[in-house]
């Protein structure tokens, strides 16, 4: 992360050549202020300051850093990028540097299990015998492992947020366990349609789905569903997840779950199934 702007960047150096590339993918998080300083001790990420600034205190930013940095560095380590690992060093954030790994060796040292999972994905990605379903399993396995590593480190950041926003962050993490068990295909159309149901702004005290007036029906219903799923998971001590994983062991069950999911999306976007069918 670059200290002047607090943006996360990686630096690739080879003799006289130097390239800086943004690690954080452009997304609605800037518009929703989820990458801004939640403590408001600085104007990082706000219109009054640098609205493109990414705060190191943002829980969403820190989680996304790990979900970008670890797969990228594992790709470098797996020789997918055609770059030597000793040529890549991520610039540190302005504070809490010890919470972040910045190169292949430090990430392997701090998160060996997760890095090996990403390495396994890239190994199978290069194998001509790997199927799309096989790659999805490795992708979700690595993604969840990264998320859990980051969550442990930055859980305290959620204290900066309102209770509804912090609950949404926790609800989202639980929901991903269920999506991963179903090997939800993370294709562009499906993900982009699903993301239309996510909260378009930071949640504040008093926001209670499905009664948030400036949210669409889809956003209210999805937010409520995520929260109810988390409550069921907590009430059953994750037995519901165990049962779900058992049900999702067959391809037929996964296909049925995906079809139900697509029907739900089609209710809110009638053209969704047409777009999916055109790709088949």
C-alpha positions in Angstrom: 0.0 0.0 0.0 1.3 3.4 -0.9 1.7 5.6 2.1 0.8 8.9 0.4 -2.6 7.8 -0.8 -3.1 4.6 1.2 -3.9 2.8 -2.1 -2.9 -0.8 -2.2 -0.4 -1.4 -5.0 2.3 -3.9 -5.9 5.6 -3.1 -7.4 7.4 -5.2 -10.0 11.1 -4.3 -10.4 13.5 -5.6 -12.9 16.8 -3.6 -13.3 15.6 -0.2 -14.6 12.0 -1.2 -15.1 9.3 -0.4 -12.5 5.6 -0.9 -12.8 2.8 -0.1 -10.3 -0.5 -1.8 -10.7 -3.6 -1.4 -8.5 -4.4 -4.5 -6.5 -7.9 -3.5 -5.7 -10.3 -4.1 -8.5 -12.6 -1.2 -9.4 -16.0 -1.7 -7.9 -19.0 0.0 -6.3 -17.2 0.0 -2.9 -15.9 3.5 -3.6 -19.5 4.8 -4.3 -20.8 3.1 -1.2 -17.9 4.4 1.0 -17.0 0.9 2.1 -13.3 1.4 1.3 -13.3 4.8 3.1 -12.0 5.3 6.6 -14.8 4.0 8.9 -13.4 5.6 11.9 -13.6 9.0 10.1 -10.3 10.1 11.7 -9.2 10.9 8.2 -10.9 12.0 5.0 -9.6 9.0 3.1 -12.2 7.8 0.7 -14.6 10.7 1.2 -15.5 13.5 -1.2 -14.0 16.0 1.1 -10.6 14.4 0.6 -9.2 11.9 -1.8 -12.4 10.0 -2.9 -10.2 7.3 -4.5 -8.3 6.7 -1.3 -8.5 3.2 0.2 -8.3 3.2 4.0 -6.2 0.7 5.8 -8.8 0.8 8.6 -11.6 -0.3 6.3 -12.6 -3.9 7.0 -13.9 -4.3 3.5 -10.6 -3.0 2.0 -8.4 -5.3 4.2 -10.5 -8.4 3.4 -10.3 -7.5 -0.3 -6.5 -6.9 -0.1 -6.0 -10.5 1.0 -8.5 -11.8 -1.7 -6.4 -9.9 -4.3 -2.8 -10.2 -3.0 -2.7 -13.9 -2.0 -4.1 -15.2 -5.3 -1.9 -12.9 -7.3 1.3 -13.8 -5.4 0.4 -17.5 -5.6 0.1 -17.0 -9.4 3.5 -15.5 -9.4 4.9 -18.3 -7.4 3.2 -20.8 -9.7 4.9 -19.2 -12.7 1.5 -18.3 -14.2 2.5 -14.6 -14.5 5.9 -15.2 -16.1 7.4 -13.0 -13.3 10.1 -14.1 -10.8 8.9 -14.0 -7.2 11.9 -12.0 -6.1 10.8 -9.2 -8.5 7.5 -8.6 -6.8 7.0 -6.6 -3.6 3.8 -5.0 -2.4 4.2 -1.6 -0.9 3.3 -1.5 2.8 0.3 0.4 4.2 0.9 3.5 6.4 0.3 1.5 9.5 -0.3 -2.1 10.8 2.3 -3.4 8.3 2.8 -6.6 10.3 -0.8 -7.6 9.5 -0.1 -7.7 5.8 2.1 -10.1 3.8 3.9 -8.2 1.0 5.7 -10.8 -1.1 5.6 -14.5 -2.0 7.9 -15.6 0.8 6.2 -13.7 3.6 2.7 -14.9 2.4 3.9 -18.5 2.3 5.4 -18.1 5.8 2.3 -16.5 7.3 -0.4 -18.4 5.4 1.1 -21.6 4.1 -2.1 -23.5 3.9 -4.0 -20.9 2.0 -1.1 -20.2 -0.4 -0.9 -24.0 -1.2 -4.6 -24.0 -2.0 -4.1 -21.2 -4.6 -1.0 -23.0 -5.9 -3.2 -26.1 -6.3 -5.8 -24.1 -8.3 -3.1 -22.7 -10.7 -1.6 -26.2 -11.1 -5.0 -27.6 -12.2 -5.7 -24.5 -14.3 -2.8 -25.5 -16.5 -3.8 -29.1 -16.7 -5.7 -29.9 -19.9 -7.7 -32.6 -18.0 -9.2 -30.2 -15.5 -12.9 -29.5 -15.9 -14.8 -26.3 -15.1 -16.4 -28.0 -12.1 -13.0 -29.2 -10.8 -11.6 -25.6 -11.0 -14.6 -24.3 -9.2 -13.9 -26.6 -6.2 -10.3 -25.4 -6.0 -11.3 -21.8 -6.5 -13.8 -21.8 -3.7 -11.5 -23.8 -1.4 -8.8 -21.2 -1.8 -11.2 -18.3 -1.6 -12.7 -19.4 1.7 -9.3 -20.2 3.2 -8.2 -16.7 2.3 -11.3 -15.1 3.7 -11.0 -17.0 7.0 -7.4 -15.9 7.4 -8.2 -12.3 6.8 -11.3 -12.4 9.0 -9.3 -13.5 12.0 -6.8 -10.7 11.6 -9.3 -7.9 10.9 -12.4 -8.8 12.9 -11.7 -5.9 15.2 -12.2 -3.5 12.3 -15.9 -4.2 12.4 -16.2 -2.2 15.6 -15.9 0.9 13.5 -19.2 0.3 11.8 -22.8 0.5 12.7 -24.4 -2.7 14.0 -26.3 -3.3 10.7 -23.2 -2.8 8.6 -21.0 -5.1 10.8 -23.8 -7.7 10.8 -23.9 -7.5 7.0 -20.1 -8.2 6.9 -20.5 -11.2 9.1 -23.6 -12.4 7.3 -21.7 -12.3 4.0 -18.9 -14.4 5.3 -21.3 -17.1 6.5 -23.2 -17.1 3.2 -20.1 -17.7 1.3 -19.7 -21.1 3.1 -23.0 -22.2 1.6 -22.2 -20.8 -1.9 -18.9 -22.6 -1.8 -20.5 -25.9 -0.8 -22.8 -25.6 -3.8 -19.8 -24.7 -6.0 -21.6 -21.6 -7.2 -20.2 -20.8 -10.7 -18.6 -17.4 -10.5 -19.3 -16.4 -14.1 -19.6 -12.7 -14.9 -23.3 -12.6 -15.6 -24.3 -14.6 -12.5 -22.1 -12.6 -10.2 -23.0 -9.2 -11.6 -26.7 -10.0 -11.3 -26.3 -11.3 -7.8 -24.4 -8.2 -6.8 -27.3 -6.0 -7.8 -28.9 -7.4 -4.6 -26.2 -6.2 -2.3 -26.6 -3.0 -0.2 -25.8 0.0 -2.5 -24.6 2.0 0.5 -23.2 1.6 4.0 -25.9 0.4 6.4 -26.7 2.7 9.3 -28.5 2.3 12.7 -32.2 2.0 12.0 -31.8 0.1 8.7 -33.8 -3.1 9.0 -34.5 -5.3 6.0 -36.9 -5.8 4.4 -38.1 -2.3 5.3 -35.2 -0.1 4.0 -37.0 2.5 1.9 -34.2 3.4 -0.5 -33.4 -0.2 -1.3 -34.9 -2.2 -4.1 -37.1 -5.3 -3.2 -34.2 -7.5 -4.4 -31.7 -5.7 -2.1 -34.1 -5.9 0.9 -34.9 -9.6 0.4 -31.3 -10.6 -0.2 -30.1 -8.7 2.9 -32.8 -10.3 5.0 -32.0 -13.7 3.6 -28.3 -13.4 4.4 -29.1 -12.3 8.0 -31.6 -15.2 8.5 -29.1 -17.7 7.1 -26.5 -16.5 9.6 -29.1 -16.8 12.4 -29.9 -20.4 11.4 -26.2 -21.2 11.2 -25.6 -19.9 14.7 -28.7 -21.5 16.2 -27.7 -24.9 14.8 -24.0 -24.5 15.6 -23.4 -24.8 11.9 -25.2 -28.1 11.7 -27.2 -26.5 8.9 -24.0 -26.0 6.9 -23.0 -29.6 7.6 -26.3 -30.9 6.2 -26.1 -28.5 3.3 -22.6 -29.8 2.4 -23.9 -33.4 2.5 -26.8 -32.5 0.2 -24.4 -30.8 -2.2 -22.2 -33.8 -2.6 -24.0 -34.8 -5.8 -23.9 -32.9 -9.1 -27.7 -33.3 -9.4 -28.2 -31.4 -6.1 -25.7 -28.7 -7.1 -27.5 -28.3 -10.5 -30.9 -28.1 -8.7 -29.6 -25.5 -6.3 -28.2 -23.4 -9.1 -31.5 -23.6 -11.1 -33.4 -22.4 -8.0 -31.0 -19.6 -7.5 -31.3 -18.6 -11.2 -35.1 -18.6 -10.9 -34.9 -16.3 -8.0 -32.7 -13.9 -9.9 -35.0 -14.1 -12.9 -37.9 -12.9 -10.7 -36.1 -9.6 -10.2 -34.6 -9.5 -13.7 -36.8 -11.2 -16.4 -34.0 -11.1 -19.0 -31.5 -13.0 -16.8 -32.5 -16.5 -17.9 -32.3 -15.4 -21.5 -28.7 -14.2 -21.0 -27.7 -17.5 -19.4 -29.4 -19.6 -22.1 -27.5 -17.7 -24.8 -24.3 -18.8 -23.2 -25.2 -22.5 -23.1 
